[in-house]
């Protein structure tokens, strides 16, 4: 289950990064990292 959640979070990060400007990519990566961290803690 944790692997699935991590994979989903990473996929979401790449999708979000593709939709934003270069400035927004860092924010998207940070959000994805937070989502992965939450998934790993559960």
C-alpha positions as CSV (number, residue, x, y, z in Angstrom):
1,X,0.0,0.0,0.0
2,X,2.8,2.4,0.8
3,X,4.5,1.7,-2.5
4,X,1.2,2.5,-4.3
5,X,0.7,5.7,-2.4
6,X,4.3,6.8,-3.2
7,X,3.9,6.0,-6.8
8,X,0.7,8.0,-7.0
9,X,2.4,10.9,-5.3
10,X,5.4,10.9,-7.6
11,X,3.1,10.7,-10.7
12,X,1.1,13.6,-9.4
13,X,4.3,15.6,-8.9
14,X,5.3,15.1,-12.5
15,X,1.9,16.0,-13.8
16,X,1.8,19.2,-11.7
17,X,5.3,20.1,-12.7
18,X,4.3,19.9,-16.4
19,X,1.4,22.2,-15.8
20,X,3.3,25.1,-14.1
21,X,6.0,27.5,-14.9
22,X,9.6,27.0,-13.9
23,X,9.0,29.1,-10.8
24,X,6.1,26.8,-9.7
25,X,8.0,23.6,-10.3
26,X,9.8,23.9,-7.0
27,X,6.6,24.4,-5.1
28,X,5.1,21.3,-6.8
29,X,8.1,19.2,-5.9
30,X,7.8,20.4,-2.3
31,X,4.1,19.5,-2.2
32,X,4.9,16.1,-3.7
33,X,7.6,15.5,-1.1
34,X,5.2,16.3,1.7
35,X,2.6,13.9,0.2
36,X,5.2,11.2,0.0
37,X,6.2,11.8,3.6
38,X,2.6,11.6,4.8
39,X,2.1,8.4,2.8
40,X,5.2,6.9,4.4
41,X,4.1,7.8,7.9
42,X,0.7,6.1,7.5
